[in-house]
Structure formats: C-alpha cells, structure tokens
Amino acid sequence: MALDRLIAETMLLIGSIYLGYVLFTVLGGHMTPVLSLTNSMNQMASASIYVPDAVIVSNETGNQLYLVIYNNGRIPITLREVYIENQGNSTPIDIGNVYLTPGNYIVLHYETHYTQCRVNIVFCVANTTICMMYDTNTTQYVIS
C-alpha cells in the first residue's frame, strides 16, 4: 500500500516537472512578442492629446481656423497629420512632424472656406510607429 502511494507520488512529481519544463520552453519562445505587445499597450495608454479650442472665426475677409493641440499624456508625441473634413471633402493641413513633450501645446492657424468642419489629428508616440487619431468638431464665431 505504501509502495503504491510512493510510486504514484513519484509519477506525479515527474509529470509536474515535465509539464513545467514543456510550458517553460513553449511559452519562453513566445514571451518576446508578448512583452513587446505589453510595452506598446503601455505606450498607447501613456500618450494623449487634448484640443481645448478648435474655432473657425468668420469675418468679411474669410474664415480662419484656430486650433490648439495640447499634449496631456505622460510621454512625448509626434503630430503627423491634421485634416479638416466637411461633407465628405478632406483637406490636409501641412504641419510636418511636430514633436510635443508632455505639458506643451501648439497653436495652428489655417485659412479655410468652411464655416464648420471636423478636425482629425493623427499623432504617434515619439520615435515609434504607434499612432492614434483624435477628432473634434469646430465652433464657429462670426465677427461683424
């Protein structure tokens, strides 16, 4: 009876060691992509922008878009593209690659023929290919 129990416990111990070894070797080869994905998700969670003002000012001379983009995240970002859209038409605003550290902002000024539009901002975590998009509607002010 004791011998049967000793044999069963020895088989269980050997099986546990084998299972641990197999899991270690199988998962060990896949840990690099998992850690890379986790790092990318952490960077995405740390990157954020805020647009407190997206205003189109209309007067006799035309319509002027004023746009404030604020980096309220915890890591630096690069502003890649800004588009304004109205009724299916998309117009890019050339800004180059603007680098913004946390807590800094940029004010964009652009002459447009729209009186109201949607603004799409593509920004990336600095020095990576991890990009996100932020969109907002504009407010119109008429100066007469």
Disulfide bonds with the S-S distance in Angstrom:
Cys124-Cys131 1.87
